[in-house]
């Protein structure tokens, strides 16, 4: 069974509690205004969390904690794509990190990603029972209670701190050094980096600390008059690189990592239309599109399957669907097979199939029964 809704009517802590008490196994996908996150559960415990926010990727922590250089990370990611093994496994087998270091980074990354969800007041979610990822992943086993209690505490504190420090991207300047006896050596290190130039999240990453700990220290320093928040306009403007095909495909990779195949394909299409004359860009696009097709082949949308609506007509009418999704839904009647539905849809066959995949993930449609063998559309 799959369920769906919005965090406005079912807050994230309540959703976690329901999954835990029901001992659910499956995938919870939450789509916010900017980012999408995916949590995997086994018997009610959290086993993995992924996000399309680049700051919540494992590579972001490996670079920030200075475990790897950008060149080494790029090399490992290329090996990972070719071998389909886990990045954590690669780090250990190639002697870059110990198993304990990998486990620690993964736990911190997971906690930061989930604690951030505690602040979300709106976002579309859907839970898919017994949904297993298409690729292997580094499995954890973290009780939901830990996230509920600690996450709720941090969320309350962060809402209170927002009045002084908006978020972890804020820059703080130390005005005077506090008495050394009142600070731990680690706190003194944090304060020393509050120089009016580095965002708090950068300080946390450099010192391998949770962002919440750095935010709390900065908040205490500002409210005690020992530090000030640097206004946005007074900061040194960072030079932004123009959008490149590599940055677009990084976005595609991020979407692919959380199972958002349609969004990943959209980024690939943008690269095709903008950088079609670049052989390296096209080679990278073809590689990602092949992985999208692989993920589709592993799913239920294959062969002569019959597609039907999983919701009532009234529920479908109240959905927030894109126009192309609405048109796809209008072609589904519980009698047409997958090839028959695709034959009625104009445009890119792969995009149409991905729209169906997206509707299936959200629990809006379902597969009725399977007949025959795979007939995978070409594009």
Residue pairs with C-beta under 8 A, 6 or more apart in sequence:
1 129
2 126
2 127
2 128
2 129
2 310
2 362
2 363
3 126
3 127
3 363
4 124
4 125
4 126
4 127
4 362
4 363
4 364
5 124
5 125
5 126
6 122
6 123
6 124
6 125
7 15
7 30
7 120
7 121
7 122
7 123
7 125
8 121
8 122
10 125
11 121
12 30
12 117
12 118
12 120
13 118
13 148
13 151
13 152
15 28
15 125
15 127
16 144
16 147
16 148
17 144
17 148
18 24
19 28
19 41
19 44
19 127
19 144
20 44
20 45
20 143
20 144
20 145
20 148
21 44
22 44
23 43
23 44
24 41
24 43
24 44
24 127
24 129
25 41
25 42
25 43
25 44
25 129
25 130
26 40
26 41
26 127
26 128
26 129
26 130
26 131
27 38
27 39
27 40
27 41
27 127
27 128
27 131
27 133
27 259
28 38
28 39
28 40
28 41
28 125
28 126
28 127
29 36
29 37
29 38
29 39
29 125
29 126
29 127
29 128
29 258
29 259
29 361
30 36
30 37
30 38
30 39
30 117
30 120
30 123
30 124
30 125
31 123
31 124
31 125
32 120
32 122
32 123
33 122
33 123
34 53
35 51
35 52
35 53
36 51
36 52
36 255
36 258
36 260
36 263
37 49
37 50
37 51
37 52
37 53
37 56
37 113
37 117
37 258
38 49
38 50
38 51
38 258
38 259
39 46
39 48
39 49
39 114
40 46
40 47
40 48
40 49
40 133
40 137
41 47
42 139
42 141
44 144
45 141
45 142
45 143
45 144
46 110
46 114
46 140
46 141
46 142
46 143
46 144
46 147
47 137
47 139
47 140
47 141
47 142
48 110
48 133
48 137
48 138
48 139
48 140
49 109
49 110
49 113
49 114
50 137
50 257
50 258
51 57
51 113
51 254
51 258
52 251
52 254
52 255
52 257
52 258
52 260
52 263
53 113
53 254
54 60
54 250
54 254
55 201
56 109
56 112
56 113
56 116
57 254
57 257
58 87
58 88
58 105
58 106
58 109
59 68
59 73
59 77
59 87
60 205
61 105
61 108
61 109
61 205
62 68
62 73
62 91
62 105
63 69
63 70
63 73
64 202
64 205
64 206
64 208
65 105
65 205
65 208
66 206
67 91
67 96
67 97
67 101
67 105
68 76
68 96
72 96
76 87
76 90
76 91
76 94
76 96
77 87
79 85
79 90
80 86
80 87
80 90
81 287
81 291
83 90
84 135
84 136
85 136
86 136
86 137
86 138
87 138
88 102
88 106
88 138
89 138
90 96
91 97
91 101
91 102
92 98
92 99
92 102
97 105
102 138
103 140
106 138
106 140
107 140
107 142
108 210
110 140
110 142
111 147
111 150
111 210
112 210
112 211
114 147
114 151
115 147
115 150
115 151
115 154
115 155
115 212
117 151
118 147
118 151
118 152
118 154
118 155
119 155
119 158
119 159
124 320
126 361
126 362
126 363
128 361
128 363
133 259
134 259
134 294
134 295
134 298
134 299
154 212
157 212
157 216
158 212
158 215
161 215
161 216
161 219
164 219
164 222
164 223
164 229
165 172
165 200
165 215
165 218
165 219
165 222
165 229
168 199
168 200
168 201
168 204
168 211
168 214
168 215
169 199
169 200
169 201
170 199
170 200
170 218
170 229
170 230
171 196
171 197
171 198
171 199
171 200
171 229
171 230
171 235
172 194
172 196
172 200
172 218
172 221
172 222
172 227
172 228
172 229
172 230
173 194
173 195
173 196
173 227
173 228
173 229
173 230
174 191
174 192
174 194
174 195
174 221
174 226
174 227
175 225
175 226
175 227
175 228
176 226
177 191
177 226
178 191
178 221
178 224
178 226
180 188
183 191
186 207
186 209
187 217
189 207
190 203
190 207
190 209
190 214
190 217
191 217
191 221
191 227
193 203
193 206
193 207
194 203
194 218
194 221
194 227
196 230
197 235
197 236
198 206
200 211
200 214
200 215
200 218
201 211
201 214
203 209
203 214
204 210
204 211
204 213
204 214
207 214
218 227
221 227
222 228
222 229
241 247
245 271
245 274
245 275
245 278
245 281
245 284
246 284
248 267
248 270
248 271
248 274
249 267
249 268
249 271
249 281
249 284
249 285
249 288
251 267
252 263
252 264
252 265
252 267
252 268
252 271
252 288
253 264
253 288
255 261
255 263
255 264
255 267
256 264
256 288
256 291
256 292
256 295
259 295
259 361
260 358
261 292
261 295
261 296
261 354
261 357
261 358
262 351
262 354
262 355
262 357
262 358
264 288
264 292
265 289
265 292
265 350
265 351
265 354
268 285
268 288
268 289
268 292
269 348
269 351
271 281
271 284
271 285
272 282
272 285
275 281
275 282
276 282
289 350
292 350
292 354
293 350
293 376
296 302
296 353
296 354
296 357
296 376
297 374
297 376
299 357
299 360
300 360
300 367
300 370
301 338
301 353
301 356
301 357
301 360
301 367
302 338
302 370
302 373
302 374
302 375
302 376
303 338
303 370
303 371
303 372
303 373
303 374
303 375
304 337
304 338
304 339
304 370
304 371
304 372
304 373
304 375
305 337
305 338
305 367
305 368
305 369
305 370
305 371
306 334
306 335
306 336
306 337
306 338
306 367
306 368
306 369
306 371
307 332
307 334
307 336
307 337
307 338
307 341
307 356
307 365
307 366
307 367
307 368
308 332
308 333
308 334
308 365
308 366
308 368
309 316
309 329
309 332
309 334
309 364
309 365
309 366
310 363
310 364
310 365
310 366
311 319
311 363
311 364
316 329
316 364
319 364
321 329
321 364
324 355
325 355
325 358
325 359
327 345
328 341
328 345
328 352
328 355
328 356
328 359
329 359
329 364
329 365
331 341
331 344
331 345
332 341
332 365
334 368
336 344
337 371
338 356
338 375
339 375
341 356
342 349
342 352
342 353
342 377
345 352
348 379
349 377
349 378
349 379
350 377
350 379
351 379
352 377
353 377
356 365
359 365
360 366
360 367
